[in-house]
């Protein structure tokens, strides 16, 4: 019993279930300008920060990681514009948890435009980067792009 009481409290990161429509609404309301894409990245995975050791001080914001994106950009008719573009992955951490991504994974990305660059905020919780949605969700995102009803599912 004494060992159980001596154990440090467990820490956990609590994230909302990824919702492409909620993410679209959030970036649409943001003061920054964003573009939406579906595709994959090529980059040096070892440049992303690992999960941090809770016994060590939390490090500063990790350095951006250059990446090459290949996929399609969202427009009013859907994800039908082929794109190959340089982007910067900007990981961030919340305590020991850092944003992560694997090269080659197909993802939905909301990339921020800043100083003629595309920056992907790679956060610990999926939001601006999440698993690529199915065809029905892709059509809902196109409807949002057209200015049609874009309410997140309840």
MARTORTOR-546569 format. One record per atom (N, C-alpha, C, O): atom name; x, y, z. Coordinates in Angstrom, 1 decimal. Example, Ala and Ser with C-alpha at 12.3 -4.5 7.8 and 13.67 -1.06 7.14 Angstrom:
MARTORTOR-546569
R:atomo:u:v:w
R:N:13.2:-5.7:7.8;
R:CA:12.3:-4.5:7.8;
R:C:13.2:-3.3:7.8;
R:O:14.2:-3.3:8.5;
R:N:12.8:-2.2:7.1;
R:CA:13.7:-1.1:7.1;
R:C:12.9:0.0:7.9;
R:O:13.4:1.1:8.0;
//
This chain:
MARTORTOR-546569
R:atomo:u:v:w
R:N:0.8:-1.2:0.0;
R:CA:0.0:0.0:0.0;
R:C:0.9:1.3:0.0;
R:O:0.5:2.2:-0.7;
R:N:2.0:1.2:0.7;
R:CA:2.8:2.4:0.8;
R:C:3.4:2.7:-0.6;
R:O:3.6:3.9:-0.9;
R:N:3.7:1.7:-1.4;
R:CA:4.2:1.9:-2.7;
R:C:3.2:2.6:-3.6;
R:O:3.6:3.5:-4.4;
R:N:2.0:2.3:-3.5;
R:CA:0.9:2.9:-4.3;
R:C:0.8:4.4:-3.9;
R:O:0.6:5.2:-4.8;
R:N:0.8:4.7:-2.6;
R:CA:0.7:6.1:-2.2;
R:C:1.9:6.9:-2.6;
R:O:1.8:8.1:-2.7;
R:N:3.1:6.3:-2.7;
R:CA:4.3:7.0:-3.0;
R:C:4.4:7.3:-4.5;
R:O:5.2:8.1:-4.9;
R:N:3.6:6.6:-5.3;
R:CA:3.7:6.8:-6.8;
R:C:3.3:8.2:-7.2;
R:O:2.4:8.8:-6.6;
R:N:4.0:8.8:-8.2;
R:CA:3.6:10.1:-8.6;
R:C:2.3:10.1:-9.3;
R:O:1.9:9.0:-9.8;
R:N:1.5:11.2:-9.3;
R:CA:0.2:11.2:-10.0;
R:C:0.4:11.0:-11.5;
R:O:1.3:11.5:-12.1;
R:N:-0.5:10.2:-12.0;
R:CA:-0.5:10.0:-13.5;
R:C:-0.9:11.2:-14.2;
R:O:-1.8:11.9:-13.8;
R:N:-0.2:11.5:-15.3;
R:CA:-0.6:12.7:-16.1;
R:C:-1.1:12.1:-17.5;
R:O:-0.6:11.1:-18.0;
R:N:-2.1:12.8:-18.0;
R:CA:-2.6:12.4:-19.3;
R:C:-3.0:13.6:-20.1;
R:O:-3.4:14.7:-19.5;
R:N:-2.9:13.5:-21.3;
R:CA:-3.4:14.6:-22.2;
R:C:-4.8:14.2:-22.7;
R:O:-5.0:13.1:-23.2;
R:N:-5.7:15.1:-22.5;
R:CA:-7.1:14.9:-22.9;
R:C:-7.4:15.7:-24.2;
R:O:-7.4:17.0:-24.1;
R:N:-7.7:15.0:-25.3;
R:CA:-7.9:15.7:-26.5;
R:C:-9.4:15.4:-27.0;
R:O:-9.9:14.3:-26.7;
R:N:-10.0:16.3:-27.7;
R:CA:-11.2:16.1:-28.3;
R:C:-11.0:15.1:-29.5;
R:O:-9.9:15.1:-30.1;
R:N:-12.0:14.4:-29.8;
R:CA:-12.0:13.5:-31.0;
R:C:-11.8:14.4:-32.2;
R:O:-12.6:15.4:-32.4;
R:N:-10.9:14.1:-33.1;
R:CA:-10.7:15.0:-34.3;
R:C:-12.0:15.1:-35.1;
R:O:-12.7:14.1:-35.4;
R:N:-12.3:16.3:-35.5;
R:CA:-13.5:16.6:-36.3;
R:C:-13.2:17.6:-37.4;
R:O:-12.9:18.7:-37.1;
R:N:-13.1:17.1:-38.7;
R:CA:-12.7:18.0:-39.7;
R:C:-13.5:19.3:-39.9;
R:O:-13.0:20.4:-40.2;
R:N:-14.8:19.1:-39.6;
R:CA:-15.7:20.3:-39.8;
R:C:-15.5:21.3:-38.6;
R:O:-15.4:22.5:-38.9;
R:N:-15.3:20.8:-37.4;
R:CA:-15.0:21.7:-36.3;
R:C:-13.6:22.4:-36.6;
R:O:-13.5:23.6:-36.3;
R:N:-12.6:21.7:-37.1;
R:CA:-11.3:22.3:-37.4;
R:C:-11.5:23.3:-38.5;
R:O:-10.9:24.4:-38.4;
R:N:-12.3:23.0:-39.5;
R:CA:-12.5:24.0:-40.6;
R:C:-13.2:25.3:-40.0;
R:O:-12.7:26.4:-40.3;
R:N:-14.2:25.1:-39.2;
R:CA:-14.8:26.3:-38.5;
R:C:-13.8:27.1:-37.7;
R:O:-13.9:28.3:-37.7;
R:N:-13.0:26.4:-37.0;
R:CA:-12.0:27.1:-36.2;
R:C:-11.0:27.9:-37.0;
R:O:-10.7:29.1:-36.7;
R:N:-10.5:27.3:-38.1;
R:CA:-9.5:28.1:-38.9;
R:C:-10.2:29.1:-39.7;
R:O:-9.6:30.2:-40.0;
R:N:-11.5:28.9:-40.1;
R:CA:-12.2:29.9:-40.8;
R:C:-12.4:31.2:-40.0;
R:O:-12.5:32.3:-40.5;
R:N:-12.6:31.0:-38.6;
R:CA:-12.8:32.1:-37.7;
R:C:-11.5:32.7:-37.3;
R:O:-11.5:33.8:-36.7;
R:N:-10.4:32.1:-37.6;
R:CA:-9.1:32.6:-37.1;
R:C:-8.7:33.9:-37.9;
R:O:-9.1:34.0:-39.0;
R:N:-7.9:34.8:-37.3;
R:CA:-7.4:36.0:-38.0;
R:C:-6.4:35.6:-39.1;
R:O:-6.3:36.4:-40.0;
R:N:-5.7:34.5:-38.9;
R:CA:-4.7:34.1:-39.9;
R:C:-5.4:33.5:-41.2;
R:O:-6.6:33.1:-41.1;
R:N:-4.7:33.4:-42.3;
R:CA:-5.2:32.8:-43.5;
R:C:-4.7:31.3:-43.6;
R:O:-3.5:31.1:-43.3;
R:N:-5.6:30.4:-43.9;
R:CA:-5.3:29.0:-43.9;
R:C:-5.7:28.4:-45.3;
R:O:-6.6:28.9:-46.0;
R:N:-5.1:27.3:-45.6;
R:CA:-5.4:26.5:-46.8;
R:C:-5.6:25.0:-46.3;
R:O:-4.9:24.6:-45.4;
R:N:-6.5:24.3:-46.9;
R:CA:-6.8:22.9:-46.5;
R:C:-6.3:22.0:-47.6;
R:O:-6.5:22.2:-48.8;
R:N:-5.6:20.9:-47.2;
R:CA:-5.1:19.9:-48.1;
R:C:-5.3:18.5:-47.6;
R:O:-5.5:18.3:-46.4;
R:N:-5.3:17.6:-48.5;
R:CA:-5.2:16.1:-48.2;
R:C:-4.0:15.6:-48.9;
R:O:-3.9:15.8:-50.2;
R:N:-3.2:14.9:-48.2;
R:CA:-2.0:14.3:-48.9;
R:C:-1.0:13.8:-47.8;
R:O:-1.4:13.4:-46.7;
R:N:0.3:13.8:-48.2;
R:CA:1.3:13.2:-47.3;
R:C:2.5:14.1:-47.4;
R:O:2.8:14.8:-48.3;
R:N:3.3:13.9:-46.3;
R:CA:4.6:14.7:-46.2;
R:C:5.8:13.8:-46.3;
R:O:5.8:12.6:-45.9;
R:N:6.9:14.3:-46.9;
R:CA:8.2:13.7:-46.8;
R:C:9.1:14.6:-46.0;
R:O:9.1:15.8:-46.3;
R:N:9.7:14.1:-45.0;
R:CA:10.6:14.9:-44.1;
R:C:11.4:13.9:-43.2;
R:O:11.1:12.7:-43.2;
R:N:12.4:14.5:-42.6;
R:CA:13.2:13.7:-41.7;
R:C:12.5:13.6:-40.3;
R:O:12.5:14.5:-39.5;
R:N:11.9:12.4:-40.1;
R:CA:11.1:12.2:-38.9;
R:C:11.9:12.4:-37.6;
R:O:11.3:12.8:-36.6;
R:N:13.2:12.1:-37.6;
R:CA:14.0:12.2:-36.4;
R:C:14.2:13.7:-36.0;
R:O:14.7:14.0:-34.9;
R:N:13.8:14.6:-36.8;
R:CA:13.8:16.1:-36.5;
R:C:12.7:16.5:-35.6;
R:O:12.7:17.6:-35.0;
R:N:11.6:15.7:-35.6;
R:CA:10.5:16.0:-34.7;
R:C:10.8:15.7:-33.2;
R:O:11.6:14.7:-33.0;
R:N:10.3:16.5:-32.3;
R:CA:10.7:16.2:-30.9;
R:C:10.0:14.9:-30.4;
R:O:8.9:14.6:-30.8;
R:N:10.7:14.1:-29.6;
R:CA:10.1:12.9:-29.0;
R:C:9.3:13.3:-27.8;
R:O:9.3:14.5:-27.4;
R:N:8.5:12.4:-27.3;
R:CA:7.7:12.7:-26.0;
R:C:8.8:13.0:-25.0;
R:O:9.8:12.3:-24.9;
R:N:8.5:14.0:-24.2;
R:CA:9.5:14.5:-23.2;
R:C:9.4:13.7:-21.9;
R:O:8.4:13.2:-21.5;
R:N:10.5:13.6:-21.2;
R:CA:10.7:13.0:-20.0;
R:C:10.1:13.9:-18.9;
R:O:10.6:15.0:-18.7;
R:N:9.1:13.5:-18.1;
R:CA:8.4:14.3:-17.1;
R:C:9.4:14.7:-16.0;
R:O:9.1:15.7:-15.3;
R:N:10.5:14.0:-15.8;
R:CA:11.4:14.3:-14.8;
R:C:12.4:15.4:-15.2;
R:O:13.1:16.0:-14.3;
R:N:12.3:15.8:-16.5;
R:CA:13.2:16.9:-17.0;
R:C:12.3:18.2:-17.2;
R:O:11.1:18.1:-17.4;
R:N:13.0:19.3:-17.1;
R:CA:12.2:20.6:-17.5;
R:C:11.7:20.5:-18.9;
R:O:12.4:19.9:-19.8;
R:N:10.6:21.1:-19.1;
R:CA:10.0:21.1:-20.5;
R:C:10.8:22.1:-21.3;
R:O:11.2:23.2:-20.9;
R:N:11.2:21.6:-22.5;
R:CA:12.0:22.4:-23.4;
R:C:11.2:23.5:-24.1;
R:O:10.0:23.5:-24.1;
R:N:11.9:24.4:-24.7;
R:CA:11.3:25.5:-25.4;
R:C:10.6:24.9:-26.7;
R:O:10.7:23.7:-26.9;
R:N:9.9:25.8:-27.4;
R:CA:9.2:25.4:-28.6;
R:C:10.2:24.7:-29.5;
R:O:11.3:25.3:-29.8;
R:N:9.9:23.5:-30.0;
R:CA:10.8:22.8:-30.9;
R:C:11.0:23.6:-32.2;
R:O:10.2:24.4:-32.6;
R:N:12.1:23.3:-32.9;
R:CA:12.4:24.0:-34.2;
R:C:11.5:23.5:-35.3;
R:O:11.0:22.3:-35.2;
R:N:11.2:24.3:-36.2;
R:CA:10.4:23.9:-37.4;
R:C:11.2:22.8:-38.2;
R:O:12.4:22.8:-38.2;
R:N:10.4:22.0:-38.9;
R:CA:11.0:20.9:-39.7;
R:C:10.6:21.1:-41.1;
R:O:9.4:21.1:-41.4;
R:N:11.5:21.3:-42.0;
R:CA:11.1:21.4:-43.5;
R:C:10.5:20.1:-44.0;
R:O:11.0:19.0:-43.6;
R:N:9.5:20.3:-44.8;
R:CA:8.8:19.1:-45.3;
R:C:8.3:19.4:-46.7;
R:O:8.1:20.5:-47.1;
R:N:8.2:18.3:-47.5;
R:CA:7.7:18.4:-48.9;
R:C:6.3:17.7:-48.8;
R:O:6.2:16.6:-48.5;
R:N:5.3:18.5:-49.2;
R:CA:3.9:18.0:-49.2;
R:C:3.5:17.6:-50.6;
R:O:3.8:18.3:-51.6;
R:N:2.8:16.5:-50.8;
R:CA:2.2:16.1:-52.1;
R:C:0.8:15.7:-51.8;
R:O:0.5:14.8:-51.0;
R:N:-0.1:16.3:-52.5;
R:CA:-1.5:15.9:-52.4;
R:C:-2.5:16.8:-53.2;
R:O:-2.2:17.1:-54.3;
R:N:-3.6:17.2:-52.6;
R:CA:-4.6:18.0:-53.2;
R:C:-5.1:19.1:-52.3;
R:O:-5.2:18.9:-51.1;
R:N:-5.4:20.3:-52.9;
R:CA:-5.9:21.4:-52.1;
R:C:-7.4:21.5:-52.2;
R:O:-8.0:21.1:-53.2;
R:N:-8.0:21.9:-51.1;
R:CA:-9.5:22.0:-51.1;
R:C:-9.9:23.3:-51.8;
R:O:-9.3:24.4:-51.6;
R:N:-10.9:23.1:-52.6;
R:CA:-11.5:24.3:-53.3;
R:C:-13.0:24.0:-53.3;
R:O:-13.5:23.1:-52.7;
R:N:-13.8:24.9:-53.9;
R:CA:-15.3:24.8:-53.9;
R:C:-15.8:23.5:-54.4;
R:O:-16.9:23.1:-54.1;
R:N:-15.0:22.9:-55.3;
R:CA:-15.5:21.6:-55.9;
R:C:-14.9:20.4:-55.2;
R:O:-15.1:19.2:-55.7;
R:N:-14.1:20.6:-54.2;
R:CA:-13.5:19.5:-53.4;
R:C:-12.0:19.5:-53.5;
R:O:-11.4:20.5:-53.8;
R:N:-11.4:18.4:-53.1;
R:CA:-9.9:18.3:-53.1;
R:C:-9.5:17.8:-54.5;
R:O:-9.0:16.7:-54.6;
R:N:-9.6:18.7:-55.5;
R:CA:-9.3:18.3:-56.8;
R:C:-8.1:19.1:-57.5;
R:O:-7.9:18.9:-58.7;
R:N:-7.4:19.9:-56.7;
R:CA:-6.3:20.7:-57.3;
R:C:-5.0:20.0:-56.8;
R:O:-4.7:20.1:-55.6;
R:N:-4.3:19.3:-57.7;
R:CA:-3.0:18.7:-57.3;
R:C:-2.0:19.7:-56.8;
R:O:-1.9:20.8:-57.4;
R:N:-1.3:19.4:-55.8;
R:CA:-0.3:20.3:-55.2;
R:C:0.9:19.5:-54.7;
R:O:0.9:18.4:-54.2;
R:N:2.1:20.1:-55.0;
R:CA:3.3:19.7:-54.4;
R:C:3.9:21.0:-53.9;
R:O:4.1:21.9:-54.7;
R:N:4.2:21.1:-52.6;
R:CA:4.7:22.3:-52.0;
R:C:5.6:22.1:-50.8;
R:O:5.5:21.1:-50.1;
R:N:6.5:23.0:-50.6;
R:CA:7.3:23.0:-49.4;
R:C:6.5:23.6:-48.3;
R:O:5.8:24.6:-48.5;
R:N:6.5:23.0:-47.2;
R:CA:5.8:23.4:-46.0;
R:C:6.8:23.3:-44.8;
R:O:7.7:22.5:-44.8;
R:N:6.5:24.1:-43.7;
R:CA:7.3:23.9:-42.5;
R:C:6.4:23.3:-41.5;
R:O:5.3:23.8:-41.2;
R:N:6.8:22.2:-40.9;
R:CA:6.1:21.6:-39.8;
R:C:6.6:22.3:-38.5;
R:O:7.8:22.2:-38.2;
R:N:5.6:22.9:-37.7;
R:CA:6.0:23.6:-36.5;
R:C:5.4:22.8:-35.3;
R:O:4.3:23.0:-34.9;
R:N:6.2:21.9:-34.8;
R:CA:5.7:21.1:-33.6;
R:C:5.6:22.0:-32.4;
R:O:6.3:22.9:-32.2;
R:N:4.6:21.6:-31.5;
R:CA:4.5:22.2:-30.2;
R:C:4.3:21.1:-29.2;
R:O:3.9:20.0:-29.6;
R:N:4.5:21.4:-28.0;
R:CA:4.4:20.4:-26.9;
R:C:3.5:21.0:-25.8;
R:O:3.4:22.2:-25.6;
R:N:2.8:20.1:-25.2;
R:CA:2.0:20.4:-24.0;
R:C:2.5:19.4:-22.9;
R:O:2.1:18.2:-22.9;
R:N:3.3:20.0:-22.0;
R:CA:3.9:19.1:-21.0;
R:C:4.8:18.1:-21.8;
R:O:5.6:18.6:-22.6;
R:N:4.8:16.8:-21.6;
R:CA:5.6:15.9:-22.2;
R:C:5.1:15.5:-23.6;
R:O:5.9:14.8:-24.4;
R:N:3.9:15.9:-24.0;
R:CA:3.3:15.4:-25.3;
R:C:3.6:16.4:-26.3;
R:O:3.4:17.6:-26.2;
R:N:4.2:16.0:-27.5;
R:CA:4.5:16.8:-28.6;
R:C:3.7:16.3:-29.8;
R:O:3.4:15.2:-30.0;
R:N:3.5:17.3:-30.7;
R:CA:2.8:17.0:-32.0;
R:C:3.7:16.0:-32.7;
R:O:4.9:16.1:-32.7;
R:N:3.1:15.1:-33.4;
R:CA:3.8:14.1:-34.2;
R:C:3.1:13.8:-35.5;
R:O:1.9:14.1:-35.7;
R:N:3.9:13.2:-36.4;
R:CA:3.4:12.9:-37.7;
R:C:4.4:11.9:-38.3;
R:O:5.6:12.0:-38.0;
R:N:3.9:10.9:-39.1;
R:CA:4.8:10.0:-39.8;
R:C:4.9:10.3:-41.2;
R:O:3.9:10.6:-41.9;
R:N:6.1:10.3:-41.8;
R:CA:6.2:10.6:-43.2;
R:C:5.4:9.6:-44.0;
R:O:5.4:8.4:-43.7;
R:N:4.7:10.0:-45.0;
R:CA:3.9:9.1:-45.9;
R:C:2.5:8.9:-45.4;
R:O:1.7:8.4:-46.3;
R:N:2.1:9.2:-44.2;
R:CA:0.8:9.1:-43.7;
R:C:-0.2:10.0:-44.5;
R:O:0.2:11.2:-44.7;
R:N:-1.3:9.5:-45.0;
R:CA:-2.3:10.4:-45.6;
R:C:-3.0:11.2:-44.5;
R:O:-3.7:10.6:-43.7;
R:N:-3.0:12.5:-44.6;
R:CA:-3.6:13.4:-43.6;
R:C:-4.4:14.5:-44.2;
R:O:-4.2:14.9:-45.4;
R:N:-5.3:15.1:-43.4;
R:CA:-5.9:16.3:-43.7;
R:C:-5.1:17.4:-43.0;
R:O:-4.8:17.3:-41.8;
R:N:-4.7:18.5:-43.7;
R:CA:-3.9:19.5:-43.1;
R:C:-4.5:20.9:-43.3;
R:O:-5.0:21.2:-44.4;
R:N:-4.5:21.7:-42.3;
R:CA:-4.8:23.1:-42.4;
R:C:-3.5:23.8:-42.2;
R:O:-3.0:24.0:-41.1;
R:N:-3.0:24.3:-43.3;
R:CA:-1.7:25.0:-43.3;
R:C:-1.9:26.5:-43.3;
R:O:-2.7:27.1:-44.0;
R:N:-1.2:27.2:-42.4;
R:CA:-1.3:28.6:-42.2;
R:C:-0.3:29.3:-43.2;
R:O:0.8:28.9:-43.3;
R:N:-0.8:30.4:-43.8;
R:CA:0.0:31.2:-44.7;
R:C:0.7:32.3:-43.9;
R:O:0.0:33.1:-43.2;
R:N:2.0:32.4:-43.9;
R:CA:2.7:33.4:-43.2;
R:C:4.0:33.7:-44.0;
R:O:4.9:32.9:-44.2;
R:N:4.1:35.0:-44.4;
R:CA:5.3:35.5:-45.1;
R:C:5.6:34.6:-46.3;
R:O:6.8:34.2:-46.4;
R:N:4.7:34.3:-47.1;
R:CA:4.8:33.5:-48.3;
R:C:5.3:32.1:-48.1;
R:O:5.9:31.5:-48.9;
R:N:5.0:31.6:-46.9;
R:CA:5.3:30.2:-46.5;
R:C:4.1:29.6:-46.0;
R:O:3.1:30.2:-45.6;
R:N:4.1:28.2:-46.1;
R:CA:3.0:27.4:-45.5;
R:C:3.5:26.7:-44.3;
R:O:4.4:26.0:-44.4;
R:N:2.9:27.0:-43.2;
R:CA:3.3:26.5:-41.9;
R:C:2.2:25.6:-41.3;
R:O:1.0:26.0:-41.3;
R:N:2.6:24.4:-40.9;
R:CA:1.7:23.4:-40.4;
R:C:1.9:23.4:-38.9;
R:O:3.0:22.9:-38.4;
R:N:1.0:23.8:-38.1;
R:CA:1.1:23.8:-36.6;
R:C:0.8:22.3:-36.2;
R:O:-0.4:21.9:-36.2;
R:N:1.8:21.6:-35.8;
R:CA:1.8:20.2:-35.4;
R:C:1.6:20.2:-33.9;
R:O:2.6:20.1:-33.2;
R:N:0.4:20.2:-33.5;
R:CA:0.0:20.2:-32.1;
R:C:-0.1:18.8:-31.4;
R:O:-0.3:17.9:-32.2;
R:N:0.0:18.7:-30.1;
R:CA:-0.1:17.4:-29.5;
R:C:-1.5:16.8:-29.7;
R:O:-1.6:15.6:-29.8;
R:N:-2.6:17.6:-29.8;
R:CA:-3.9:17.0:-30.1;
R:C:-4.2:17.3:-31.6;
R:O:-3.9:18.3:-32.1;
R:N:-4.8:16.3:-32.3;
R:CA:-5.1:16.5:-33.7;
R:C:-6.1:17.6:-33.8;
R:O:-7.1:17.7:-33.1;
R:N:-5.9:18.4:-34.8;
R:CA:-6.8:19.6:-35.1;
R:C:-6.4:20.1:-36.5;
R:O:-7.2:19.9:-37.4;
R:N:-5.2:20.7:-36.6;
R:CA:-4.8:21.2:-37.8;
R:C:-4.1:20.1:-38.7;
R:O:-3.9:20.3:-39.9;
R:N:-3.9:19.0:-38.1;
R:CA:-3.4:17.8:-38.8;
R:C:-4.1:16.6:-38.2;
R:O:-4.1:16.4:-37.0;
R:N:-4.8:15.9:-39.1;
R:CA:-5.6:14.7:-38.6;
R:C:-5.7:13.7:-39.7;
R:O:-5.4:14.0:-40.9;
R:N:-6.1:12.5:-39.4;
R:CA:-6.2:11.4:-40.4;
R:C:-7.1:11.9:-41.6;
R:O:-8.1:12.6:-41.3;
R:N:-6.7:11.6:-42.8;
R:CA:-7.5:12.0:-43.9;
R:C:-9.0:11.4:-43.8;
R:O:-9.2:10.2:-43.5;
R:N:-9.9:12.3:-44.1;
R:CA:-11.3:11.8:-43.9;
R:C:-11.8:11.0:-45.1;
R:O:-11.2:11.0:-46.2;
R:N:-13.0:10.4:-45.0;
R:CA:-13.6:9.6:-46.1;
R:C:-14.2:10.6:-47.1;
R:O:-14.2:11.8:-46.9;
R:N:-14.7:10.0:-48.2;
R:CA:-15.3:10.8:-49.3;
R:C:-16.5:11.6:-48.8;
R:O:-16.6:12.8:-49.3;
R:N:-17.3:11.1:-48.0;
R:CA:-18.5:11.9:-47.5;
R:C:-18.0:13.2:-46.7;
R:O:-18.6:14.3:-46.9;
R:N:-17.0:13.0:-45.9;
R:CA:-16.5:14.2:-45.1;
R:C:-15.8:15.1:-46.0;
R:O:-15.8:16.4:-45.8;
R:N:-15.1:14.6:-47.0;
R:CA:-14.4:15.5:-48.0;
R:C:-15.5:16.4:-48.7;
R:O:-15.2:17.6:-48.9;
R:N:-16.6:15.8:-49.0;
R:CA:-17.7:16.6:-49.7;
R:C:-18.3:17.6:-48.7;
R:O:-18.6:18.7:-49.1;
R:N:-18.4:17.3:-47.4;
R:CA:-18.9:18.2:-46.5;
R:C:-17.9:19.4:-46.3;
R:O:-18.3:20.6:-46.2;
R:N:-16.6:19.1:-46.4;
R:CA:-15.6:20.2:-46.3;
R:C:-15.7:21.1:-47.6;
R:O:-15.5:22.3:-47.5;
R:N:-15.9:20.5:-48.7;
R:CA:-16.1:21.3:-50.0;
R:C:-17.3:22.2:-49.8;
R:O:-17.3:23.3:-50.3;
R:N:-18.4:21.7:-49.2;
R:CA:-19.6:22.5:-49.0;
R:C:-19.3:23.6:-48.0;
R:O:-19.8:24.8:-48.3;
R:N:-18.5:23.4:-47.0;
R:CA:-18.0:24.5:-46.2;
R:C:-17.3:25.6:-47.0;
R:O:-17.5:26.8:-46.8;
R:N:-16.4:25.1:-47.9;
R:CA:-15.6:26.0:-48.7;
R:C:-16.5:26.8:-49.6;
R:O:-16.2:28.0:-49.9;
R:N:-17.7:26.3:-50.0;
R:CA:-18.6:27.0:-50.9;
R:C:-19.5:28.0:-50.0;
R:O:-20.3:28.7:-50.6;
R:N:-19.3:27.9:-48.7;
R:CA:-20.2:28.8:-47.9;
R:C:-21.5:28.2:-47.5;
R:O:-22.4:28.9:-46.9;
R:N:-21.7:26.9:-47.7;
R:CA:-22.9:26.2:-47.3;
R:C:-22.9:25.9:-45.9;
R:O:-21.9:26.2:-45.2;
R:N:-23.9:25.2:-45.4;
R:CA:-24.0:24.8:-44.0;
R:C:-22.7:24.1:-43.6;
R:O:-22.3:23.1:-44.2;
R:N:-22.1:24.5:-42.5;
R:CA:-20.8:24.0:-42.1;
R:C:-20.8:23.7:-40.6;
R:O:-19.8:24.0:-39.9;
R:N:-22.0:23.3:-40.0;
R:CA:-22.1:23.0:-38.6;
R:C:-21.5:21.7:-38.2;
R:O:-21.7:20.7:-38.9;
R:N:-20.6:21.7:-37.2;
R:CA:-20.0:20.4:-36.7;
R:C:-21.1:19.5:-36.2;
R:O:-22.2:19.9:-35.8;
R:N:-20.9:18.2:-36.4;
R:CA:-21.8:17.2:-35.9;
R:C:-21.9:17.3:-34.3;
R:O:-20.9:17.6:-33.7;
R:N:-23.1:17.1:-33.8;
R:CA:-23.3:17.2:-32.3;
R:C:-22.9:15.9:-31.7;
R:O:-23.0:15.7:-30.5;
//
